[in-house]
């Protein structure tokens, strides 16, 4: 009788991080520390210049000073002004660990956010491919009833556009003492999960639905590249309360600001072992191996190896397949093996 063994060859196991530092195997691949005197044009562009809700997005609301990006919301001659920037057309990572350090100084009637999106998010029916709006953190000083909520924030996901087909889920208000000082906000993103961290604690997570168009609270985790956005917005009598009488003060005098110390993106540079490895020997000498790719398509994929002798050095094992994984982060490998062999060993090895 033939026998089949499956082993994992030289791989690191994924261990959930205890704090909001990048998980094991992740290294910095992109960052803006805002150390200059103006926006880095190769990283950022201005978004939605002109009227948006109850303010006008302008370039002079955005400044880089004292080692930080500052978006100021202000009022001039009865008109409210604010700003929004993004990496659209310049940088759109897919998967990884995305983090920013932010100090909020929001005022009622407005909110600020660190989020991600892609241009096809408005398409309906396939959010894995079309993408989602990923609100890593949204902060308000007041809720719709003008109740002070400045010490908390929330993470939200939206997909299938913003019309009648829109679907969304969110964390609700989470975190503590966020209204003063700088705090870190991060998202860990793989094909089947997104975890949201405030100040080193994972406060909210979602796992991928098996359907392309799930009904909330099931979630379609985006599996496409998305650009990064930093924004402040104003909308009177909305979920952020009412605009103060007289507005927010001049550009020079306004204290309504979003201050960002840095934005950093980490991705895998050390392979992570696949999960849920199973095998089934079926009729006709066919072997089926299935599992989940925790690397999420980042820099590494896997090779399927075999040998009839476990003592043979791994470098001399036969390579059967060099990339059996599908786009959704799973794999299914089928192979014909010799049923007369007493033992056949199969390995799964990460390769660049």
Protein Blocks (a to p, Z undefined) as FASTA:
>chain_A
ZZdddddehiacddddfbfcdcehiacfbdcehlafbdcfklpccehiajehjbccdfkl
pcceehiacdddddeehiacdddddfehkacceedjddddddddddehiacddddddfkl
mpghiamlnopaddfbacdfbdfkopafklgccddddeeijblmlccddebjedehklgo
jddddddddfkbccddeehiafbdcdddfbfbdcdfbdcddfbdcdddddddddehiano
padehijopfklpccdcddfbdcddddfbdcddehiacdddehhiacdddddfknopopa
cdddddfbfklcfklpccfbfclccfkopacddddddfkbmbdcddddddZZ
